[in-house]
Amino acid sequence: MNSTGSTNPFRLAALAAATAALSMSLLAGTAAAAPVTPGPSGNAFYTSTPSLTSGKHGLLLRYRAAQAGTTLPDAASSYTVLYKSTSLSGAAIAVSGSVWIPKGTAPAGGWKVISWAHGTTGAADVCAPSKSTGAADSVVPLAYNTGTLNELLKAGYAVAATDYEGLGTPGFHPYLLGHSEGRGVIDIVAAARQLPSSNLSSKWVASGHSQGGHAASYAAADAAAWTASGADTSLSLKGLAAFAPANSMKIAVLTAKAAIKSPNGISGLGALIVRSMTQADTSISLKSLMAPAPYALRGLIDTTCDLGTPTRFGQFAPGQLLNSWTSPLATKALNVLAGDKMSPNSLNIKVPTLILQGTADSTVLPNLTKDILAPALRKNNGGSPAITYRPYTGLDHGGIVASGSPSLGVTPSAAFVYAKGWMAARLG
C-alpha cells in the first residue's frame, strides 16, 4: 500500500443544476405521509433537522434543488436530499445526499437506480459531497469524479448518492464502519423514490469505489433485512458492482506499516482508520491508542478534508500513528479491523456481485482483493449467486472508473464500460 497524495483520491470538476417541486406522496411499497416541504437554503438544510420521531428509515425528510456545485449536465433534475436513517447505536438520524434524474422519457416501470457510494473525502462536515460549491477540493471536496456519475446518467440510470452518516449532518462520520455506510446507501434509494415526479423504479444496483466499494458491499449484504423494516419495502436490489473496494483491513494496515517507512500522505487515511477503531469499540481510547504527535492533530479529522498533507498527518509514516503496535490495546484495535464491523470479508452477499480491481492500485492492494476478499465472499455464500472478480492490467486506484469532467471530456475505463453492461443485464 503506497500513496504520496492526499486523503482524497481525485481532484474533481464541478457537478450540474436542476429543479425541485413542492410536495409529494410516497410511492407503492411505502406508508402514506404528509407532503414534504422543500428544505431551507444554506447549512440550515443539514443542521435544522426535521422531527425524527415518526416514520421509518428511508423516509424523505426534505429536499431542495441542488446548488451549482452539485449538479450534472446530463441530469434533468438535480436534488439535495435529507432522509431518515438509523445510526449504529440504533438512534434515528438524518443523513444527506444527492439525487440526479436522467433526461428523456422514463422507461416503463420508471428509471432504474444506481445507488453510488463515494470514495474517501474525509470525516468533517465540510467534506460532504452534497455540500460542494465546485471550489478546489482542498476547500470543499466533491465525493467523486463527475465523469463517473454523468456517464451513469447518460446510460439512463437515476443516481442516488449518500453522504453517509455524520458527513454533512450532526455527529461523527463512522469511516469504514460498514453497516452504517450500507444503511445510508440503501435508505437514499427509498428517499429518492419519494421525490415529486421522480418516477423511479424499485429496481436498483449498489455500486461504489474504494470506501464506496466497501459501503456498497455492506449495503448488498444488509439490503434484504434492512429494506423489510424500512419506509419502502418494494425496493429490489439486483446486484453489486464494487470498484476497488476497501477490504482485509487489518492486513492492509499492517502492510502499509511494514512497507512505508517515511512520512506519507496515506497516513491521512490511517488517521481516519485509527479514529474509527475507537468508534467500532468504544472501550478503546483514542488518546491511549494514538501516538502523542498525531493525537495532537486529532481535531483536524472533524474540521479538514485533506488530511494527508505534509503539515497534517502526512508528516508521519503509517507506523508512527500508534503508541505501540504490539501492546494488548493495539492487538485489540487491530482485531476490530479484522472483524465484520470494518472488513467486508465475512459478508454473505446474496445478489450477483462484480468486483473490479486495477492491478496497479497502490491504495487498495490487488492481491488482497483477488486472493482474500473474492474467495471469502464466494465461500460465505456457497458460490451462489456468482461473485465475479475482474482484474484490469495497469489501472491504478483512480483509473478503474471514469475520469475527467463532462465539460472537458470523460474517459470511461474498460472496467467502467464492462460494469455498465453488467449492471444493465442485472437490471433488465
C-alpha positions as semicolon CSV with decimal commas, in nm:
position;residue;x (nm);y (nm);z (nm)
1;M;0,000;0,000;0,000
2;N;0,153;0,331;-0,103
3;S;0,035;0,680;-0,168
4;T;0,206;1,014;-0,180
5;G;-0,116;1,208;-0,235
6;S;-0,377;1,349;-0,005
7;T;-0,671;1,184;0,169
8;N;-0,894;1,244;-0,137
9;P;-0,823;1,017;-0,435
10;F;-0,922;1,268;-0,704
11;R;-0,922;1,634;-0,798
12;L;-1,268;1,673;-0,939
13;A;-1,458;1,918;-1,152
14;A;-1,791;2,073;-1,058
15;L;-2,122;1,875;-1,065
16;A;-2,465;2,032;-1,272
17;A;-2,816;2,203;-1,191
18;A;-3,176;2,149;-1,156
19;T;-3,518;2,192;-1,008
20;A;-3,728;2,084;-0,716
21;A;-4,102;2,073;-0,674
22;L;-4,315;2,149;-0,372
23;S;-4,486;1,838;-0,242
24;M;-4,509;1,462;-0,275
25;S;-4,683;1,146;-0,165
26;L;-4,499;0,820;-0,108
27;L;-4,484;0,554;-0,379
28;A;-4,611;0,197;-0,380
29;G;-4,448;-0,009;-0,109
30;T;-4,431;0,284;0,133
31;A;-4,660;0,419;0,401
32;A;-4,861;0,733;0,332
33;A;-4,705;1,054;0,461
34;A;-4,776;1,425;0,475
35;P;-4,627;1,639;0,197
36;V;-4,256;1,709;0,233
37;T;-4,163;2,075;0,230
38;P;-3,852;2,175;0,035
39;G;-3,567;2,246;0,274
40;P;-3,406;2,576;0,370
41;S;-3,104;2,724;0,196
42;G;-2,752;2,713;0,329
43;N;-2,625;2,494;0,608
44;A;-2,963;2,503;0,785
45;F;-3,072;2,233;0,540
46;Y;-2,838;1,994;0,722
47;T;-2,850;2,119;1,081
48;S;-3,209;2,235;1,131
49;T;-3,328;1,876;1,141
50;P;-3,697;1,792;1,098
51;S;-3,864;1,573;1,357
52;L;-3,734;1,215;1,358
53;T;-3,993;1,079;1,599
54;S;-4,222;0,928;1,336
55;G;-4,175;0,731;1,017
56;K;-3,940;0,451;0,920
57;H;-3,582;0,471;0,796
58;G;-3,571;0,570;0,432
59;L;-3,834;0,841;0,482
60;L;-3,763;1,157;0,282
61;L;-3,742;1,447;0,527
62;R;-3,674;1,738;0,294
63;Y;-3,520;1,824;-0,041
64;R;-3,411;2,123;-0,244
65;A;-3,275;2,199;-0,587
66;A;-2,903;2,120;-0,591
67;Q;-2,663;2,412;-0,580
68;A;-2,445;2,476;-0,884
69;G;-2,154;2,276;-0,744
70;T;-2,357;1,956;-0,721
71;T;-2,545;1,948;-1,049
72;L;-2,472;1,728;-1,351
73;P;-2,507;1,831;-1,716
74;D;-2,691;1,515;-1,814
75;A;-2,942;1,540;-1,529
76;A;-3,293;1,666;-1,598
77;S;-3,327;1,734;-1,226
78;S;-3,067;1,753;-0,951
79;Y;-3,161;1,743;-0,584
80;T;-3,003;1,764;-0,243
81;V;-3,196;1,543;-0,002
82;L;-3,220;1,480;0,370
83;Y;-3,365;1,147;0,476
84;K;-3,419;0,939;0,784
85;S;-3,181;0,658;0,869
86;T;-3,055;0,477;1,178
87;S;-2,717;0,511;1,345
88;L;-2,510;0,215;1,455
89;S;-2,629;0,281;1,809
90;G;-2,990;0,247;1,693
91;A;-3,079;0,616;1,708
92;A;-3,291;0,783;1,442
93;I;-3,070;1,021;1,242
94;A;-3,087;1,243;0,937
95;V;-2,848;1,168;0,651
96;S;-2,788;1,390;0,349
97;G;-2,709;1,311;-0,012
98;S;-2,773;1,390;-0,377
99;V;-3,015;1,254;-0,636
100;W;-2,999;1,305;-1,012
101;I;-3,275;1,216;-1,260
102;P;-3,178;1,145;-1,624
103;K;-3,300;1,342;-1,922
104;G;-3,558;1,195;-2,153
105;T;-3,866;0,981;-2,100
106;A;-3,858;0,723;-1,825
107;P;-3,898;0,362;-1,937
108;A;-4,197;0,155;-1,832
109;G;-4,169;0,099;-1,459
110;G;-3,960;0,410;-1,405
111;W;-3,590;0,496;-1,409
112;K;-3,377;0,219;-1,263
113;V;-3,148;0,340;-0,986
114;I;-2,776;0,318;-0,918
115;S;-2,703;0,396;-0,554
116;W;-2,350;0,529;-0,583
117;A;-2,127;0,517;-0,275
118;H;-1,846;0,771;-0,280
119;G;-1,478;0,727;-0,206
120;T;-1,296;0,890;0,082
121;T;-1,340;1,265;0,116
122;G;-1,269;1,296;0,489
123;A;-1,483;1,297;0,802
124;A;-1,552;1,668;0,851
125;D;-1,897;1,803;0,766
126;V;-1,747;2,030;0,501
127;C;-1,630;1,714;0,319
128;A;-1,987;1,603;0,244
129;P;-2,020;1,567;-0,135
130;S;-2,362;1,731;-0,145
131;K;-2,209;2,046;0,009
132;S;-1,964;2,102;-0,273
133;T;-1,954;2,452;-0,417
134;G;-1,742;2,342;-0,711
135;A;-1,438;2,502;-0,549
136;A;-1,100;2,334;-0,520
137;D;-1,134;2,010;-0,328
138;S;-0,896;2,128;-0,056
139;V;-1,177;2,367;0,037
140;V;-1,494;2,167;-0,030
141;P;-1,427;1,831;-0,197
142;L;-1,661;1,653;-0,429
143;A;-1,717;1,294;-0,331
144;Y;-1,641;1,166;-0,670
145;N;-1,544;1,209;-1,027
146;T;-1,822;1,390;-1,209
147;G;-1,748;1,183;-1,516
148;T;-1,845;0,861;-1,339
149;L;-2,180;0,998;-1,225
150;N;-2,260;1,169;-1,552
151;E;-2,182;0,854;-1,751
152;L;-2,437;0,666;-1,541
153;L;-2,698;0,932;-1,618
154;K;-2,618;0,917;-1,989
155;A;-2,674;0,542;-1,971
156;G;-3,028;0,610;-1,850
157;Y;-2,999;0,550;-1,477
158;A;-3,113;0,771;-1,193
159;V;-2,828;0,813;-0,946
160;A;-2,867;0,842;-0,569
161;A;-2,551;0,924;-0,374
162;T;-2,546;0,927;0,004
163;D;-2,307;1,147;0,200
164;Y;-2,301;0,876;0,475
165;E;-2,387;0,910;0,844
166;G;-2,238;1,216;1,012
167;L;-2,084;1,357;0,694
168;G;-2,260;1,690;0,648
169;T;-2,511;1,625;0,924
170;P;-2,452;1,635;1,302
171;G;-2,246;1,363;1,470
172;F;-1,933;1,161;1,390
173;H;-1,882;1,008;1,049
174;P;-1,817;0,635;1,111
175;Y;-1,548;0,599;0,844
176;L;-1,528;0,242;0,709
177;L;-1,781;0,118;0,963
178;G;-1,963;-0,079;0,702
179;H;-2,313;-0,130;0,836
180;S;-2,351;0,246;0,889
181;E;-2,236;0,315;0,533
182;G;-2,464;0,043;0,397
183;R;-2,772;0,187;0,566
184;G;-2,705;0,521;0,402
185;V;-2,667;0,356;0,060
186;I;-2,998;0,166;0,095
187;D;-3,211;0,435;0,257
188;I;-3,134;0,701;-0,002
189;V;-3,294;0,482;-0,270
190;A;-3,619;0,475;-0,072
191;A;-3,597;0,851;-0,016
192;A;-3,525;0,924;-0,382
193;R;-3,841;0,739;-0,487
194;Q;-4,041;0,985;-0,276
195;L;-3,921;1,292;-0,469
196;P;-4,201;1,458;-0,666
197;S;-4,226;1,341;-1,027
198;S;-3,907;1,139;-0,998
199;N;-4,065;0,824;-1,149
200;L;-3,803;0,584;-1,013
201;S;-3,819;0,207;-1,037
202;S;-3,793;-0,018;-0,735
203;K;-3,503;-0,196;-0,909
204;W;-3,157;-0,081;-0,808
205;V;-2,789;-0,171;-0,801
206;A;-2,541;-0,081;-0,528
207;S;-2,211;0,047;-0,662
208;G;-1,913;0,250;-0,547
209;H;-1,537;0,284;-0,541
210;S;-1,279;0,246;-0,264
211;Q;-1,457;0,346;0,058
212;G;-1,767;0,340;-0,161
213;G;-1,700;-0,014;-0,281
214;H;-1,674;-0,109;0,086
215;A;-2,003;0,073;0,160
216;A;-2,185;-0,081;-0,137
217;S;-2,074;-0,428;-0,028
218;Y;-2,230;-0,382;0,315
219;A;-2,543;-0,241;0,152
220;A;-2,570;-0,552;-0,063
221;A;-2,529;-0,781;0,237
222;D;-2,777;-0,591;0,452
223;A;-3,033;-0,490;0,188
224;A;-3,292;-0,766;0,228
225;A;-3,333;-0,733;0,604
226;W;-3,292;-0,357;0,611
227;T;-3,544;-0,297;0,332
228;A;-3,801;-0,514;0,509
229;S;-3,807;-0,277;0,807
230;G;-3,792;0,047;0,608
231;A;-4,018;0,306;0,451
232;D;-4,018;0,137;0,110
233;T;-4,043;-0,241;0,127
234;S;-4,075;-0,271;-0,251
235;L;-3,706;-0,199;-0,317
236;S;-3,545;-0,481;-0,517
237;L;-3,164;-0,496;-0,519
238;K;-3,040;-0,661;-0,837
239;G;-2,664;-0,658;-0,791
240;L;-2,345;-0,514;-0,650
241;A;-2,069;-0,358;-0,862
242;A;-1,771;-0,272;-0,639
243;F;-1,470;-0,089;-0,781
244;A;-1,151;-0,149;-0,577
245;P;-1,343;-0,196;-0,252
246;A;-1,151;-0,142;0,070
247;N;-1,111;-0,486;0,229
248;S;-0,896;-0,706;0,453
249;M;-0,840;-0,401;0,670
250;K;-0,604;-0,548;0,929
251;I;-0,375;-0,692;0,663
252;A;-0,390;-0,369;0,462
253;V;-0,293;-0,157;0,762
254;L;-0,010;-0,388;0,869
255;T;0,116;-0,399;0,510
256;A;0,128;-0,019;0,496
257;K;0,315;-0,007;0,827
258;A;0,574;-0,257;0,704
259;A;0,617;-0,114;0,354
260;I;0,612;0,262;0,411
261;K;0,881;0,384;0,647
262;S;0,881;0,753;0,557
263;P;0,619;1,027;0,600
264;N;0,342;0,964;0,351
265;G;0,004;1,101;0,251
266;I;-0,162;0,768;0,316
267;S;-0,129;0,844;0,688
268;G;-0,426;1,077;0,636
269;L;-0,632;0,767;0,565
270;G;-0,458;0,597;0,855
271;A;-0,570;0,867;1,098
272;L;-0,931;0,818;0,989
273;I;-0,898;0,442;1,033
274;V;-0,743;0,473;1,380
275;R;-1,026;0,701;1,492
276;S;-1,279;0,453;1,354
277;M;-1,129;0,168;1,555
278;T;-1,230;0,360;1,867
279;Q;-1,582;0,412;1,729
280;A;-1,618;0,043;1,648
281;D;-1,508;-0,046;2,002
282;T;-1,579;0,239;2,242
283;S;-1,373;0,072;2,515
284;I;-1,063;0,174;2,317
285;S;-0,946;0,525;2,397
286;L;-0,807;0,728;2,107
287;K;-0,564;0,900;2,344
288;S;-0,427;0,566;2,458
289;L;-0,414;0,417;2,110
290;M;-0,270;0,702;1,902
291;A;0,085;0,831;1,946
292;P;0,110;1,178;2,108
293;A;0,220;1,376;1,800
294;P;-0,062;1,259;1,569
295;Y;-0,306;1,269;1,862
296;A;-0,234;1,640;1,895
297;L;-0,374;1,682;1,542
298;R;-0,692;1,485;1,606
299;G;-0,911;1,795;1,581
300;L;-0,829;1,816;1,210
301;I;-1,027;1,499;1,146
302;D;-1,353;1,684;1,217
303;T;-1,260;2,013;1,050
304;T;-1,044;1,937;0,747
305;C;-1,080;1,722;0,438
306;D;-0,725;1,695;0,308
307;L;-0,558;1,512;0,597
308;G;-0,261;1,372;0,408
309;T;-0,057;1,689;0,355
310;P;0,296;1,719;0,499
311;T;0,179;1,963;0,766
312;R;-0,102;1,731;0,876
313;F;-0,099;1,353;0,915
314;G;0,117;1,320;0,605
315;Q;0,415;1,423;0,818
316;F;0,406;1,074;0,972
317;A;0,486;0,729;0,840
318;P;0,195;0,489;0,897
319;G;0,388;0,311;1,170
320;Q;0,413;0,635;1,369
321;L;0,039;0,668;1,417
322;L;0,007;0,429;1,714
323;N;0,169;0,440;2,056
324;S;0,251;0,073;2,017
325;W;0,176;-0,194;1,758
326;T;0,231;-0,486;1,993
327;S;0,053;-0,387;2,314
328;P;-0,270;-0,561;2,421
329;L;-0,458;-0,241;2,332
330;A;-0,311;-0,235;1,981
331;T;-0,391;-0,604;1,936
332;K;-0,749;-0,537;2,041
333;A;-0,776;-0,245;1,796
334;L;-0,626;-0,441;1,507
335;N;-0,869;-0,723;1,572
336;V;-1,151;-0,470;1,534
337;L;-1,016;-0,404;1,185
338;A;-1,033;-0,774;1,107
339;G;-1,390;-0,811;1,231
340;D;-1,715;-0,770;1,041
341;K;-1,765;-0,410;1,153
342;M;-1,481;-0,284;0,931
343;S;-1,380;-0,562;0,690
344;P;-1,632;-0,685;0,431
345;N;-1,458;-1,023;0,401
346;S;-1,710;-1,201;0,623
347;L;-2,022;-1,069;0,447
348;N;-2,277;-1,307;0,298
349;I;-2,394;-1,131;-0,017
350;K;-2,699;-1,285;-0,181
351;V;-2,711;-1,084;-0,504
352;P;-2,488;-1,116;-0,813
353;T;-2,161;-0,938;-0,738
354;L;-1,897;-0,785;-0,964
355;I;-1,561;-0,681;-0,816
356;L;-1,335;-0,472;-1,040
357;Q;-0,972;-0,413;-0,947
358;G;-0,679;-0,242;-1,115
359;T;-0,352;-0,435;-1,096
360;A;-0,151;-0,113;-1,048
361;D;-0,357;0,001;-0,748
362;S;-0,133;0,102;-0,456
363;T;-0,416;0,208;-0,224
364;V;-0,642;-0,099;-0,229
365;L;-0,389;-0,375;-0,290
366;P;-0,484;-0,607;-0,578
367;N;-0,360;-0,923;-0,405
368;L;-0,593;-0,861;-0,110
369;T;-0,895;-0,820;-0,336
370;K;-0,808;-1,116;-0,559
371;D;-0,666;-1,365;-0,312
372;I;-0,859;-1,287;0,006
373;L;-1,179;-1,088;-0,049
374;A;-1,323;-1,255;-0,360
375;P;-1,260;-1,614;-0,239
376;A;-1,400;-1,529;0,105
377;L;-1,722;-1,388;-0,041
378;R;-1,764;-1,696;-0,261
379;K;-1,716;-1,922;0,039
380;N;-1,959;-1,719;0,251
381;N;-2,248;-1,755;0,007
382;G;-2,168;-2,109;-0,104
383;G;-2,081;-1,995;-0,453
384;S;-2,431;-1,875;-0,540
385;P;-2,506;-1,622;-0,667
386;A;-2,187;-1,557;-0,857
387;I;-1,908;-1,345;-0,711
388;T;-1,715;-1,231;-1,020
389;Y;-1,366;-1,084;-0,989
390;R;-1,226;-0,893;-1,288
391;P;-0,870;-0,756;-1,281
392;Y;-0,762;-0,476;-1,516
393;T;-0,395;-0,468;-1,603
394;G;-0,219;-0,138;-1,545
395;L;-0,512;0,050;-1,394
396;D;-0,440;0,235;-1,070
397;H;-0,678;0,326;-0,789
398;G;-0,847;0,615;-0,967
399;G;-0,817;0,474;-1,317
400;I;-1,061;0,190;-1,250
401;V;-1,361;0,423;-1,304
402;A;-1,449;0,700;-1,550
403;S;-1,219;1,000;-1,517
404;G;-1,244;1,358;-1,636
405;S;-1,519;1,617;-1,626
406;P;-1,823;1,647;-1,853
407;S;-1,708;1,992;-1,970
408;L;-1,354;1,880;-2,057
409;G;-1,426;1,525;-2,167
410;V;-1,466;1,193;-1,991
411;T;-1,264;0,875;-2,037
412;P;-1,450;0,570;-1,905
413;S;-1,214;0,289;-1,811
414;A;-1,255;-0,056;-1,963
415;A;-1,368;-0,168;-1,618
416;F;-1,636;0,100;-1,604
417;V;-1,762;0,016;-1,954
418;Y;-1,789;-0,351;-1,859
419;A;-1,963;-0,267;-1,532
420;K;-2,227;-0,060;-1,711
421;G;-2,313;-0,353;-1,934
422;W;-2,314;-0,589;-1,637
423;M;-2,548;-0,360;-1,441
424;A;-2,779;-0,328;-1,741
425;A;-2,805;-0,707;-1,761
426;R;-2,889;-0,731;-1,390
427;L;-3,149;-0,454;-1,402
428;G;-3,321;-0,588;-1,713
